[in-house]
Amino acid sequence: MLYLFFWLEAALVTCALYWFIPTLHPVFILPIALGSFLTFCVLFVLYLMVTSLFFSKEPPVRPGRLASFTVRLALPWFASVLGTRLKVVGKEKMPSTHAVYVCNHRSAFDPVFLMSAFPHRKTAFVSKLSVQKYPFIGPYMNKCGYVFVDRDSPMQAMRAIHRAAKYVKENKLNYGVFPEGTRSKDNSLLPFKSGAFVLAKKADTPIAVMTIEGSETAISGLPFRLPRVKVTVLGIIPVEDVRALSPDELSDRARALMEAALF
C-alpha cells in the first residue's frame, strides 16, 4: 500500500509541475516521476531513522501501536522496492486467532516476506541478539515487541521466550520463529531448536507450520532478475495438540511437514 501511495504522490507532483510549468518537455515526465518516488522513499527512511532515536532500549511493557503500524507498512513497501513477486499458498488454513509461525530460514529477508504474506495480522519475530544493535531497525523491532535471543545464554533466551508469550496473551500478537536458529546455506533443514515450541506452549496458541522458497535470491539476482518468493502454509497444529505434546514432539511434527513439502 505504501509503495503505491508513494507512486501516486510522485504522479501528483509530476502533474503539478507540468500544470505550473507548461513549457516542460514531455521527455522529463519519467525522470521527474522516478525522482519524486525516490525522494519520498528517502524521506520515509529518514523518518524511521529520526523517530527510532526516541525509542527506549528497554523492552516495552506492550508493543507500540504506531511503531507496529509503521513496520507493517514499511516491510511490504521494502519487498515491493525489491521487485519481489510474492506468492502465498494455503492462506485459508491460517487460524482466526493468533498463532506461532514456524518456518524454514533461507534469508535475512524472510521476516519481510512473511509479514508481507499476512499484512493484516499483527506479527513480531524472535531474532538473534545482535540484530537489536542495528541502526534504527533494532529500536523499531524492539518497540514492536520483537524479542532478541542470546544464543550463548539459555537463561536470557528463556526470559525472552517468556516475554514473547506475555505479548501474545496480552496483545494478541502472532510470533514468527525460525526453529533452525540460523540461515541454511544450502537450503537443507538444519537441526531444530525448541524455543518456538516452548513459546507456543507457554502462549497456549496454535502453531502455523510454513515454508518459504526463493527468499535467498532477494538480492543476488537484482537488477536483472526479480526475486520470486513463495510462502506456503503447510498446516496448523491445533492448540489442543500443543497442550498435549512435548516441545520435542511438536518439533518433530513440524519438521516432518516441512521435509515432506521441501524434499
PAZAPA-4460 file (N, C-alpha, C; in steps of 0.05 Angstrom, whole numbers, plus 32768, in hexadecimal, padded with zeros to 4 digits):
% residues 263
    n_x    n_y    n_z   ca_x   ca_y   ca_z    c_x    c_y    c_z   seq   type   mol
   8010   7FE8   8000   8000   8000   8000   8011   8019   8000     1      M     A
   8026   8019   8011   8038   8030   8012   8046   8034   7FF8     2      L     A
   804E   801F   7FEB   805C   801F   7FD1   804A   802E   7FBD     3      Y     A
   8031   8026   7FBB   801E   8032   7FA8   8019   804F   7FB0     4      L     A
   8018   8055   7FCA   8013   8070   7FD3   8029   8083   7FCA     5      F     A
   8042   8079   7FCD   8059   808A   7FC4   8058   808F   7FA6     6      F     A
   8051   807A   7F97   804E   807E   7F7A   8038   8092   7F73     7      W     A
   8022   8091   7F82   800C   80A4   7F7E   8015   80C0   7F84     8      L     A
   8024   80C3   7F9A   802E   80DE   7FA1   8042   80E8   7F8B     9      E     A
   8052   80D6   7F81   8065   80DD   7F6C   8056   80E6   7F53    10      A     A
   8040   80D8   7F4C   8030   80E0   7F35   8023   80FB   7F39    11      A     A
   801A   8101   7F52   800E   811B   7F58   8022   8131   7F56    12      L     A
   803A   812C   7F60   8050   8140   7F5E   8056   8146   7F40    13      V     A
   8058   8131   7F30   805E   8134   7F14   8048   8144   7F06    14      T     A
   802F   813D   7F0C   8019   814C   7EFF   8019   816A   7F08    15      C     A
   801F   816E   7F22   8020   818A   7F2B   8036   819A   7F1E    16      A     A
   804D   818E   7F1A   8063   819C   7F0C   805B   81A3   7EEF    17      L     A
   804E   8190   7EE1   8047   8196   7EC6   802F   81A9   7EC4    18      Y     A
   8020   81AB   7EDA   800A   81BE   7EDA   8014   81DB   7EDE    19      W     A
   8028   81DD   7EF0   8032   81F8   7EF6   8049   8200   7EE3    20      F     A
   8056   81EC   7ED6   806B   81F3   7EC3   8065   81E5   7EA9    21      I     A
   8052   81F1   7E9A   8049   81E3   7E81   805F   81E1   7E6C    22      P     A
   8075   81EF   7E6F   808B   81ED   7E5B   809D   81D5   7E5F    23      T     A
   8098   81C6   7E74   80A9   81AE   7E78   80A4   819A   7E62    24      L     A
   80BA   818F   7E58   80B8   817C   7E42   80AE   8161   7E4D    25      H     A
   809D   8153   7E3E   8092   8139   7E47   80A8   8124   7E4D    26      P     A
   80C0   8128   7E42   80D5   8114   7E46   80DD   8112   7E63    27      V     A
   80D6   8127   7E73   80DE   8128   7E8F   80C9   811A   7EA1    28      F     A
   80B3   8111   7E96   809E   8105   7EA7   80A8   80EE   7EB8    29      I     A
   80B5   80DB   7EAA   80BF   80C3   7EB9   80D5   80CA   7ECD    30      L     A
   80E9   80DA   7EC6   80FD   80E1   7EDA   80F2   80F0   7EF2    31      P     A
   80DF   8102   7EED   80D3   8110   7F04   80C3   80FE   7F16    32      I     A
   80B3   80EC   7F09   80A3   80D9   7F19   80B5   80C6   7F29    33      A     A
   80CA   80BC   7F1C   80DC   80AA   7F2A   80EB   80B8   7F40    34      L     A
   80F4   80D1   7F3A   8102   80E0   7F4F   80F1   80E7   7F67    35      G     A
   80D7   80ED   7F61   80C4   80F2   7F77   80C0   80DA   7F88    36      S     A
   80BD   80C3   7F7B   80B8   80AA   7F89   80D0   80A4   7F9C    37      F     A
   80E8   80A6   7F91   8100   80A1   7FA1   8103   80B5   7FB8    38      L     A
   80FB   80CE   7FB3   80FC   80E2   7FC8   80E9   80DA   7FDF    39      T     A
   80D1   80D1   7FD9   80BE   80C9   7FEE   80C9   80B0   7FFD    40      F     A
   80D6   809E   7FEE   80E2   8087   7FFB   80F8   808F   800F    41      C     A
   8109   80A2   8006   811F   80AB   8018   8114   80BA   8030    42      V     A
   80FF   80CA   802C   80F2   80D8   8043   80E7   80C5   8057    43      L     A
   80DB   80AF   804D   80CF   809B   805F   80E5   808E   806F    44      F     A
   80FC   8087   8062   8112   807B   8071   811D   808F   8086    45      V     A
   811F   80A8   807F   8128   80BC   8092   8114   80BE   80A9    46      L     A
   80FA   80BC   80A4   80E6   80BC   80B9   80EB   80A5   80CC    47      Y     A
   80F0   808D   80C1   80F6   8076   80D2   810F   807A   80E3    48      L     A
   8123   8086   80D7   813C   808A   80E5   8139   809E   80FC    49      M     A
   812B   80B4   80F7   8128   80C9   810B   8116   80BF   8122    50      V     A
   8100   80B3   811B   80ED   80AA   8130   80F9   8094   8141    51      T     A
   810B   8084   8135   8116   806E   8145   8129   8078   815B    52      S     A
   8133   8091   8158   8145   809C   816C   8136   80A1   8187    53      L     A
   811C   80A3   8186   810C   80A9   819E   8102   808F   81AC    54      F     A
   8108   8078   81A1   80FE   805F   81AD   8112   8056   81C2    55      F     A
   8106   804C   81D8   8117   8041   81EE   8123   8027   81E5    56      S     A
   813B   8021   81F0   8148   8008   81EA   813D   7FF1   81FB    57      K     A
   812D   7FF8   820F   8121   7FE3   8221   8109   7FD7   8213    58      E     A
   8104   7FBD   8218   80EC   7FB1   820C   80D2   7FBF   8215    59      P     A
   80C0   7FC6   8204   80A8   7FD4   820B   8095   7FC3   821C    60      P     A
   8085   7FD1   822C   8070   7FC2   823B   805D   7FB5   8228    61      V     A
   8056   7FC4   8213   8045   7FB9   81FD   804F   7FC5   81E3    62      R     A
   804C   7FB6   81CD   8055   7FC0   81B3   8048   7FDB   81AC    63      P     A
   8057   7FED   81A1   804D   8007   8199   803B   8005   8180    64      G     A
   8023   8010   8182   8010   800E   816B   801A   801D   8153    65      R     A
   8024   8035   8156   802D   8045   8140   8045   8038   8133    66      L     A
   8058   802E   8143   8070   8021   8139   8068   8008   812A    67      A     A
   8056   7FF8   8135   804D   7FE0   8128   8040   7FE5   810D    68      S     A
   802F   7FFA   810D   8021   8001   80F4   8036   800A   80DF    69      F     A
   8049   801A   80E8   805E   8023   80D5   806E   800C   80C9    70      T     A
   8075   7FF9   80DA   8084   7FE2   80D0   8073   7FD1   80BD    71      V     A
   8059   7FCE   80C3   8047   7FBF   80B1   8044   7FCD   8096    72      R     A
   8048   7FE7   8096   8048   7FF5   807C   8064   7FF3   806E    73      L     A
   8079   7FF5   807F   8094   7FF7   8073   809D   7FDD   8067    74      A     A
   8097   7FC6   8073   80A2   7FAD   8069   8097   7FA5   804E    75      L     A
   807C   7FA6   804A   8072   7FA1   802F   807D   7FB5   801A    76      P     A
   8080   7FCE   8023   808C   7FE3   8011   80A8   7FDB   8009    77      W     A
   80B8   7FD1   801C   80D3   7FC9   8016   80D3   7FB2   8003    78      F     A
   80C1   7F9F   8007   80BF   7F88   7FF5   80B7   7F91   7FD8    79      A     A
   80A6   7FA5   7FD7   809E   7FAF   7FBD   80B5   7FBE   7FAF    80      S     A
   80C5   7FCC   7FBF   80DC   7FDA   7FB4   80F0   7FC6   7FA8    81      V     A
   80F2   7FAF   7FB4   8104   7F9A   7FAA   80F9   7F8D   7F91    82      L     A
   80DF   7F94   7F8B   80D3   7F88   7F73   80CA   7F6B   7F78    83      G     A
   80C5   7F64   7F91   80BE   7F48   7F98   80A3   7F40   7F8D    84      T     A
   80A3   7F29   7F81   8089   7F1C   7F79   8083   7F07   7F8E    85      R     A
   8070   7F0E   7F9F   806A   7EFD   7FB6   8051   7EED   7FB1    86      L     A
   8054   7ED3   7FB4   803D   7EC1   7FB1   8038   7EB3   7FCC    87      K     A
   801E   7EB4   7FD5   8017   7EA8   7FEF   8003   7E91   7FEA    88      V     A
   800A   7E7A   7FF3   7FF9   7E62   7FEF   7FEF   7E58   800B    89      V     A
   7FD6   7E52   800D   7FCB   7E47   8026   7FC3   7E5B   803A    90      G     A
   7FC0   7E74   8032   7FB9   7E8A   8044   7F9F   7E84   8053    91      K     A
   7F8D   7E75   8046   7F73   7E6F   8052   7F76   7E5C   806A    92      E     A
   7F8D   7E4F   806D   7F91   7E3D   8084   7F97   7E4C   809E    93      K     A
   7F9E   7E65   809B   7FA7   7E74   80B3   7F90   7E76   80C7    94      M     A
   7F96   7E72   80E1   7F81   7E74   80F5   7F78   7E91   80F9    95      P     A
   7F5F   7E93   8101   7F54   7EAE   8106   7F60   7EBC   811E    96      S     A
   7F6B   7EAB   8131   7F78   7EB6   8148   7F96   7EBB   8142    97      T     A
   7FA4   7EC6   8156   7FC1   7EC9   8153   7FCE   7EAE   8154    98      H     A
   7FE7   7EAD   814A   7FF6   7E94   8147   8014   7E99   8148    99      A     A
   8022   7E83   814C   803F   7E84   8148   8045   7E78   812D   100      V     A
   8054   7E88   811D   805C   7E7E   8102   8077   7E70   8105   101      Y     A
   807A   7E58   80FA   8094   7E4C   80F8   809A   7E48   80DA   102      V     A
   80B2   7E4F   80D2   80B8   7E4F   80B6   80D6   7E49   80B2   103      C     A
   80DD   7E3D   809C   80F9   7E3A   8095   8106   7E55   8090   104      N     A
   8121   7E56   8090   812E   7E70   8090   8143   7E70   807A   105      H     A
   813F   7E81   8065   8151   7E82   804F   815E   7E9D   804B   106      R     A
   8153   7EB2   8056   815D   7ECD   8050   8158   7EDF   8067   107      S     A
   8169   7EF4   8069   8164   7F09   807E   814A   7F18   8078   108      A     A
   813F   7F15   8060   8126   7F23   8059   810D   7F12   805E   109      F     A
   8111   7EFA   8069   80F9   7EE9   806E   80E3   7EF7   807E   110      D     A
   80EA   7F06   8094   80D4   7F13   80A3   80C5   7F27   8092   111      P     A
   80D4   7F35   807F   80C7   7F48   806E   80B2   7F3A   805D   112      V     A
   80B8   7F23   8051   80A6   7F16   8040   808F   7F09   804F   113      F     A
   8094   7EFF   8067   807F   7EF3   8077   806B   7F08   807F   114      L     A
   8074   7F1F   8088   8062   7F34   808F   8053   7F3F   8077   115      M     A
   8060   7F40   8060   8052   7F48   8047   803D   7F34   803F   116      S     A
   8042   7F1A   8045   802E   7F06   803E   8015   7F08   804F   117      A     A
   8017   7F12   8067   8000   7F15   8079   7FFF   7F31   8084   118      F     A
   7FFA   7F45   8073   7FFD   7F61   807C   7FE9   7F6A   8091   119      P     A
   7FD3   7F5D   8093   7FBE   7F66   80A6   7FC0   7F58   80C1   120      H     A
   7FD4   7F48   80C5   7FD8   7F3A   80DF   7FEF   7F48   80ED   121      R     A
   7FEA   7F4F   8106   7FFF   7F5B   8117   8015   7F46   811D   122      K     A
   802C   7F4A   8113   8041   7F35   8114   805B   7F41   811E   123      T     A
   8069   7F33   8130   8084   7F39   8138   8094   7F20   8135   124      A     A
   80AF   7F22   8138   80C0   7F0B   8134   80D3   7F08   814C   125      F     A
   80DC   7EF0   814F   80F3   7EEA   8161   810C   7EEC   8150   126      V     A
   811F   7EFC   8159   8137   7F01   8149   8150   7EFF   815B   127      S     A
   8167   7EFD   814E   8180   7EFB   815D   8187   7F16   8169   128      K     A
   8196   7F15   817F   819B   7F2D   818F   81A9   7F43   817F   129      L     A
   81BB   7F3C   816D   81CB   7F50   815F   81B9   7F63   814E   130      S     A
   81A2   7F59   8145   8190   7F6A   8134   8186   7F82   8143   131      V     A
   8184   7F80   815E   817B   7F96   816E   818D   7FAF   816C   132      Q     A
   81A6   7FAA   8164   81B9   7FC0   8162   81B9   7FCE   8147   133      K     A
   81AA   7FC3   8133   81A9   7FCF   8119   819D   7FEC   811A   134      Y     A
   81AA   7FFF   810D   819F   801B   810E   8182   801C   8104   135      P     A
   8171   8029   8113   8155   802F   810F   8144   8016   810A   136      F     A
   814F   8000   80FF   8140   7FE8   80FC   813C   7FDA   8117   137      I     A
   8151   7FD8   8127   8150   7FCC   8141   813C   7FD9   8154   138      G     A
   813E   7FF4   8157   812B   8002   8168   810E   7FFE   8160   139      P     A
   8108   7FFE   8146   80ED   7FFA   813D   80E4   7FDE   8143   140      Y     A
   80F5   7FCA   813E   80ED   7FAF   8144   80E8   7FAB   8162   141      M     A
   80F9   7FB7   8173   80F4   7FB5   818F   80DA   7FC2   8197   142      N     A
   80D4   7FD9   818C   80BB   7FE7   8193   80A3   7FD8   818A   143      K     A
   80A5   7FC8   8175   808F   7FB8   816A   808A   7F9E   8178   144      C     A
   809B   7F98   818C   8097   7F7F   819B   80A8   7F68   8192   145      G     A
   80BB   7F6D   817F   80CE   7F58   8178   80DE   7F51   8191   146      Y     A
   80E5   7F38   8194   80F7   7F30   81AA   8111   7F26   819F   147      V     A
   8126   7F2B   81AD   8141   7F25   81A4   814E   7F11   81B6   148      F     A
   8159   7EFC   81A9   8163   7EE5   81B8   8181   7EE4   81B6   149      V     A
   818E   7EE1   81CD   81AB   7EDC   81CE   81AF   7EBE   81CC   150      D     A
   81BA   7EB5   81B6   81BE   7E98   81B2   81D1   7E8B   81C6   151      R     A
   81E1   7E9C   81D3   81F5   7E91   81E6   81EB   7E92   8202   152      D     A
   81D2   7E9B   8206   81C8   7E9E   8221   81AC   7E92   8223   153      S     A
   81AA   7E79   822B   818F   7E6C   822D   817C   7E7B   8240   154      P     A
   8186   7E87   8255   8175   7E95   8268   8169   7EAE   825A   155      M     A
   817A   7EBD   824C   8170   7ED5   823E   815C   7ECD   8229   156      Q     A
   8162   7EB7   821B   8150   7EAD   8206   8134   7EA6   8211   157      A     A
   8134   7E99   8229   811B   7E92   8235   810B   7EAA   823F   158      M     A
   811A   7EBF   8248   810C   7ED8   8250   80FF   7EE5   8238   159      R     A
   810D   7EE4   8221   8102   7EEF   8208   80E9   7EE0   8200   160      A     A
   80E9   7EC5   8202   80D2   7EB5   81FB   80BB   7EBB   820E   161      I     A
   80C0   7EBF   8227   80AB   7EC6   823A   809E   7EE1   8232   162      H     A
   80AF   7EF4   822B   80A5   7F0E   8223   8094   7F0D   820A   163      R     A
   809D   7EFD   81F7   808E   7EF9   81DE   8072   7EED   81E4   164      A     A
   8072   7ED9   81F6   8059   7ECC   81FD   8046   7EE0   820B   165      A     A
   8051   7EF2   821B   8041   7F07   8228   8035   7F19   8213   166      K     A
   8045   7F21   81FF   803B   7F32   81E9   8024   7F25   81DA   167      Y     A
   8027   7F0B   81D5   8013   7EFC   81C6   7FF9   7EFD   81D6   168      V     A
   7FFA   7EF7   81F0   7FE2   7EF5   8200   7FD4   7F10   8204   169      K     A
   7FE4   7F25   8208   7FD9   7F3F   820F   7FD3   7F50   81F6   170      E     A
   7FE1   7F4C   81E0   7FDE   7F5E   81C9   7FD6   7F4F   81B0   171      N     A
   7FD1   7F34   81B3   7FC7   7F24   819C   7FDB   7F26   8184   172      K     A
   7FF5   7F26   818A   8009   7F26   8175   800C   7F0A   816A   173      L     A
   8013   7F09   8151   801E   7EF0   8145   803C   7EF2   8146   174      N     A
   8049   7EDB   814A   8066   7EDB   814C   8072   7EC9   8136   175      Y     A
   8085   7ED3   8127   8093   7EC3   8114   80AE   7EBA   8120   176      G     A
   80B3   7EA0   811D   80CC   7E95   8127   80D8   7E82   8112   177      V     A
   80F2   7E84   810E   8100   7E72   80FC   810E   7E5D   810E   178      F     A
   8102   7E46   8110   810D   7E32   8124   8129   7E29   811E   179      P     A
   8133   7E2C   8105   814F   7E25   80FF   8162   7E37   810E   180      E     A
   8159   7E4F   8114   816A   7E62   8124   817D   7E73   8113   181      G     A
   8182   7E6A   80FA   8194   7E79   80E8   818C   7E71   80CC   182      T     A
   8197   7E80   80B9   8190   7E7B   809D   819E   7E62   8092   183      R     A
   8190   7E53   8082   819C   7E3C   8075   81AA   7E45   805C   184      S     A
   81C3   7E3D   8059   81D3   7E46   8042   81CD   7E36   8028   185      K     A
   81C4   7E1D   802C   81BF   7E0C   8014   81A2   7E04   8012   186      D     A
   8190   7E12   8020   8173   7E0E   801E   816A   7DF3   802B   187      N     A
   817C   7DE6   803A   8174   7DCF   8049   8168   7DD8   8063   188      S     A
   815B   7DC6   8072   8150   7DCD   808C   8165   7DC7   80A1   189      L     A
   816D   7DDB   80B0   8180   7DD7   80C6   8171   7DCC   80DE   190      L     A
   817F   7DC2   80F2   8172   7DB8   810B   8161   7DCE   8117   191      P     A
   814A   7DC6   8122   8138   7DD9   812E   813F   7DDE   814C   192      F     A
   813B   7DF7   8154   813D   7DFE   8170   8121   7DFE   817C   193      K     A
   811E   7DFD   8196   8104   7DF9   81A2   80F5   7E12   81A8   194      S     A
   8102   7E2A   81A5   80F6   7E43   81AF   80DA   7E48   81A3   195      G     A
   80D6   7E44   818A   80BC   7E4A   817D   80A6   7E3A   818A   196      A     A
   80AC   7E21   8191   8097   7E0F   819B   8092   7E13   81B9   197      F     A
   80A7   7E1C   81C7   80A4   7E24   81E3   8092   7E3D   81E4   198      V     A
   8098   7E50   81D1   8088   7E68   81CF   806A   7E62   81CA   199      L     A
   8065   7E50   81B8   8049   7E49   81B2   803B   7E3D   81CA   200      A     A
   8049   7E2D   81D9   803D   7E21   81F1   8038   7E36   8206   201      K     A
   804B   7E47   820B   8048   7E5C   821F   8032   7E70   8217   202      K     A
   8030   7E76   81FD   801C   7E89   81F4   8001   7E7C   81F0   203      A     A
   8000   7E61   81F1   7FE8   7E52   81ED   7FDA   7E59   81D3   204      D     A
   7FEA   7E56   81BD   7FE0   7E5E   81A3   7FE7   7E49   818E   205      T     A
   7FD8   7E47   8179   7FDE   7E34   8164   7FF8   7E3B   8155   206      P     A
   8002   7E28   8146   801B   7E2C   8137   8014   7E2A   8119   207      I     A
   801B   7E3F   810A   8018   7E3E   80ED   8033   7E36   80E1   208      A     A
   8034   7E1F   80D4   804D   7E15   80C8   804E   7E1E   80AB   209      V     A
   8064   7E2B   80A4   8067   7E37   808A   8082   7E30   807D   210      M     A
   8083   7E35   8063   809D   7E34   8055   809F   7E4E   8045   211      T     A
   80B8   7E55   8041   80BE   7E6C   802F   80D2   7E63   801A   212      I     A
   80CE   7E6A   8002   80E0   7E62   7FEC   80E6   7E7B   7FDB   213      E     A
   80FF   7E7D   7FD3   8107   7E93   7FC1   8111   7EAC   7FCE   214      G     A
   810F   7EAE   7FE8   8117   7EC7   7FF6   8135   7ECB   7FF5   215      S     A
   8144   7EB5   7FF1   8161   7EB8   7FEF   816A   7EC7   7FD6   216      E     A
   8158   7ECB   7FC3   815F   7EDA   7FAB   8155   7EF7   7FAC   217      T     A
   814D   7F00   7FC4   8142   7F1B   7FC7   8154   7F31   7FBD   218      A     A
   816E   7F2E   7FC1   8182   7F42   7FB9   8193   7F38   7FA2   219      I     A
   819A   7F1E   7FA2   81AF   7F14   7F90   81A8   7F18   7F73   220      S     A
   818E   7F17   7F6B   8187   7F19   7F4F   8182   7F35   7F45   221      G     A
   8181   7F48   7F57   817B   7F64   7F4E   8192   7F70   7F3F   222      L     A
   818D   7F82   7F2C   8172   7F8B   7F23   8167   7F7B   7F0B   223      P     A
   8176   7F66   7F02   816E   7F59   7EEA   8159   7F43   7EEE   224      F     A
   8158   7F39   7F07   8144   7F24   7F0D   8135   7F2B   7F26   225      R     A
   811B   7F30   7F24   810C   7F37   7F3C   8106   7F1E   7F4D   226      L     A
   8108   7F20   7F67   8105   7F09   7F78   80E8   7EFE   7F77   227      P     A
   80E5   7EE4   7F76   80CB   7ED7   7F78   80CB   7EC7   7F92   228      R     A
   80BA   7ECF   7FA4   80B9   7EC3   7FBE   809E   7EB6   7FC2   229      V     A
   809F   7E9D   7FCD   8086   7E8E   7FD2   8085   7E87   7FF0   230      K     A
   806F   7E8F   7FFC   8069   7E88   8018   8052   7E74   8018   231      V     A
   8056   7E5E   8024   8041   7E49   8025   803A   7E42   8041   232      T     A
   8020   7E44   8048   8016   7E3B   8062   8010   7E1E   805F   233      V     A
   8021   7E0D   806C   801F   7DF0   8069   8008   7DE4   807A   234      L     A
   8005   7DEF   8092   7FF0   7DE4   80A3   7FF1   7DF2   80BE   235      G     A
   7FDD   7DED   80CE   7FDB   7DF9   80E9   7FDB   7DE3   80FE   236      I     A
   7FEC   7DE6   8111   7FEC   7DD4   8129   7FD9   7DE1   813D   237      I     A
   7FC1   7DD6   8142   7FAE   7DE4   8153   7FB7   7DE6   816F   238      P     A
   7FAB   7DF9   817D   7FB4   7DFE   8199   7FB0   7DE6   81AB   239      V     A
   7F9C   7DD5   81A5   7F99   7DBD   81B5   7FB1   7DAB   81B4   240      E     A
   7FBD   7DA9   819C   7FD5   7D98   8198   7FED   7DA6   81A5   241      D     A
   7FEE   7DC1   81A3   8004   7DCF   81AF   8004   7DCA   81CD   242      V     A
   7FED   7DC9   81DA   7FEB   7DC4   81F6   7FF4   7DA7   81FD   243      R     A
   7FED   7D95   81EC   7FF0   7D78   81F2   800D   7D6E   81EC   244      A     A
   801A   7D7A   81D8   8034   7D70   81D0   804B   7D7F   81DC   245      L     A
   8062   7D73   81DE   807A   7D80   81E8   8086   7D91   81D2   246      S     A
   8098   7DA4   81DA   80A5   7DB4   81C5   80B4   7DA3   81B0   247      P     A
   80C1   7D8D   81B9   80CF   7D7C   81A6   80BB   7D6F   8193   248      D     A
   80A4   7D66   819D   8090   7D59   818C   8084   7D6D   8178   249      E     A
   8080   7D86   8181   8076   7D9B   816F   808B   7DA1   815A   250      L     A
   80A4   7DA2   8162   80BA   7DA7   814F   80BB   7D91   8139   251      S     A
   80B9   7D78   8142   80BA   7D62   812E   80A2   7D64   811B   252      D     A
   808B   7D6C   8125   8073   7D6D   8113   8076   7D84   80FF   253      R     A
   8080   7D9B   8108   8084   7DB2   80F6   8099   7DAB   80E1   254      A     A
   80AF   7D9F   80EA   80C5   7D98   80D8   80BB   7D84   80C2   255      R     A
   80AB   7D71   80CB   80A1   7D5D   80B7   8090   7D6B   80A2   256      A     A
   8080   7D7E   80A9   8070   7D8D   8095   8082   7D9C   8082   257      L     A
   8097   7DA9   808D   80A9   7DB8   807B   80B9   7DA6   8069   258      M     A
   80C3   7D90   8073   80D2   7D7E   8063   80C2   7D72   804C   259      E     A
   80A8   7D6C   8052   8097   7D61   803E   8092   7D75   8028   260      A     A
   8092   7D8E   802E   808C   7DA3   801B   80A4   7DAB   800B   261      A     A
   80BC   7DAB   8017   80D4   7DB6   800B   80E5   7DA1   7FFC   262      L     A
   80E3   7D88   8004   80F5   7D74   7FFA   80E6   7D5C   7FED   263      F     A
***
